[in-house]
Structure formats: C-alpha cells, structure tokens
C-alpha cells in the first residue's frame, strides 16, 4: 500500500475497464492522481486496488473513485486502502470526506451498490442524502 503515482495511471485505467466495464478519461485520472491524495495496492506486482480523490471544498475532499479487483475482495484490501487514504487526507489538512454511490453509473448495479454501501458504513461513513434508491451521498468527519 502506498500513495498513487503518475506511473500507476495505465494500471488504474485497466482495472476500471476490467472491473467496471466502462470507458475512462485518462487525463482526468492523471490530474486527480497528480493533484490530490490517492492510494494503491499491489499484489504479486499487479495493481489490484486504488482510490483517488478531488477537492470538494478547501477542507473537504471528494472520494471520486475506488475499485478493488473482484478476485481479491473480502481480504481487507479495501479497508486498509481507505484507512491509508484517510490518514493521508488528514495530513493534507482535510477534515471531512464525501462521495456518492449510484447504481446508475455504467458497470454498477443495485447488488454491487448494496455491497459498497455496506462497506462504507462499516468504515464509518454516513448516508447524508439519497434519491430513494439509485444514488446515495455519504460523508465522514476525519480524525
């Protein structure tokens, strides 16, 4: 587990395409990795998970994307990645994190969203707004 670097971008894009079956804007990923906190996890030399962010407000970050490869799910990789990311966010002066989860995104589904939302609740995030099903907004005050 380490901070994301610009040379991780091709592997991040590959993981998004492989796991979420959707197109990715490479320049957007490059900008977020270069400008804001991120974290990646490797296993056997392969990138298997990442999380990156973008500034939402001067003291608040938006967790804009996280993917964990299906073959390594339920092994604590996401938990460790989020914990590392939160520590990094605090070091950068952020006091809160926010993000949305929607099964309307390409590659997502109600079942996948349910699993993701349960994960984020276990990580201490609270749902602060929702559209009655498809989309929910979560937030957490950081340490």
C-alpha positions in Angstrom: 0.0 0.0 0.0 1.3 3.4 -1.0 0.3 6.7 -2.4 -0.7 6.7 -6.1 1.9 8.0 -8.6 1.5 9.1 -12.2 3.1 5.9 -13.5 0.1 4.0 -11.9 -2.4 5.6 -14.2 -2.3 3.0 -17.0 -2.9 0.2 -14.5 -5.7 2.2 -12.8 -7.4 2.6 -16.1 -7.0 -1.1 -16.9 -8.6 -2.0 -13.6 -11.5 0.3 -14.1 -12.2 -1.0 -17.6 -11.8 -4.7 -16.5 -13.9 -4.4 -13.3 -16.4 -1.8 -14.1 -16.7 -2.3 -17.9 -16.7 1.4 -18.7 -14.7 4.0 -20.5 -12.3 6.1 -18.6 -11.0 9.6 -19.3 -7.2 9.1 -18.9 -6.5 12.9 -18.4 -9.0 13.1 -15.6 -7.3 10.2 -13.8 -3.9 11.7 -14.4 -5.0 15.1 -12.9 -6.5 13.5 -9.8 -3.5 11.3 -9.1 -1.1 14.2 -9.6 -3.0 16.9 -7.6 -4.8 15.1 -4.8 -4.3 12.3 -2.3 -4.7 8.7 -3.6 -3.6 5.2 -2.6 -2.9 2.0 -4.5 -2.5 -1.7 -3.5 -0.4 -4.2 -5.4 -0.3 -8.0 -5.1 2.3 -10.0 -6.9 3.4 -7.0 -8.9 -0.1 -6.2 -10.1 -2.2 -3.2 -9.1 -5.3 -4.8 -7.5 -7.0 -1.7 -5.9 -6.9 2.1 -5.9 -8.7 5.1 -4.5 -8.3 8.6 -5.7 -9.9 12.0 -4.9 -10.6 15.5 -5.8 -11.0 18.7 -3.8 -14.7 19.4 -2.9 -14.0 22.4 -0.7 -10.9 23.8 0.9 -11.2 21.5 3.9 -13.3 18.7 2.3 -12.3 16.0 -0.2 -14.5 14.0 -2.6 -13.5 10.4 -2.8 -14.1 10.2 -6.6 -13.3 6.6 -7.4 -12.3 3.4 -5.7 -12.0 -0.1 -7.3 -10.9 -3.4 -5.8 -10.3 -6.3 -8.1 -13.1 -8.9 -7.7 -10.5 -11.7 -7.3 -9.2 -10.0 -4.1 -12.5 -8.9 -2.5 -13.1 -9.7 1.2 -9.5 -9.8 2.1 -9.2 -6.5 3.9 -7.5 -4.7 1.0 -10.3 -2.0 0.7 -10.3 -1.5 4.4 -6.5 -0.9 4.6 -6.6 1.3 1.5 -9.3 3.6 2.9 -7.5 3.8 6.3 -4.3 4.8 4.5 -6.2 7.3 2.4 -7.9 8.9 5.4 -4.5 9.3 7.2 -3.2 11.0 4.1 -6.2 13.3 3.9 -5.7 14.4 7.5 -2.0 15.1 6.8 -3.1 17.3 3.9 -5.4 19.2 6.2 -8.8 17.8 5.1 -11.4 17.4 7.9 -14.1 15.6 6.0 -14.6 13.3 3.1 -17.7 13.0 0.9 -18.7 10.8 -2.1 -21.7 9.4 -4.0 -22.6 5.9 -4.9 -25.0 5.3 -7.7 -26.1 2.1 -9.4 -26.9 4.3 -12.5 -23.1 4.5 -13.3 -22.0 2.2 -16.1 -20.7 -1.1 -14.7 -22.6 -0.8 -11.4 -25.8 -2.5 -10.3 -28.2 -2.4 -7.3 -26.4 -5.5 -5.9 -22.9 -4.0 -6.3 -24.1 -0.7 -4.7 -25.6 -2.6 -1.7 -22.2 -4.3 -1.1 -20.3 -1.0 -1.5 -22.7 0.9 0.8 -22.4 -1.7 3.5 -18.6 -1.4 3.2 -18.6 2.3 3.6 -21.0 2.2 6.5 -18.6 -0.2 8.2 -15.8 2.3 7.5 -17.8 5.0 9.5 -19.4 6.9 6.6 -23.0 8.0 7.0 -25.5 8.4 4.3 -26.5 12.1 4.3 -28.7 12.3 1.2 -30.3 9.9 -1.2 -32.6 9.8 -4.2 -34.7 7.0 -2.8 -32.6 4.1 -4.2 -30.2 4.7 -7.1 -28.0 7.3 -5.7 -26.7 8.0 -2.1 -24.3 10.6 -0.8 -22.0 9.6 2.1 -19.8 11.7 4.4 -17.4 11.3 7.3 -15.6 13.7 9.6 -12.0 12.7 9.6 -9.8 12.4 12.8 
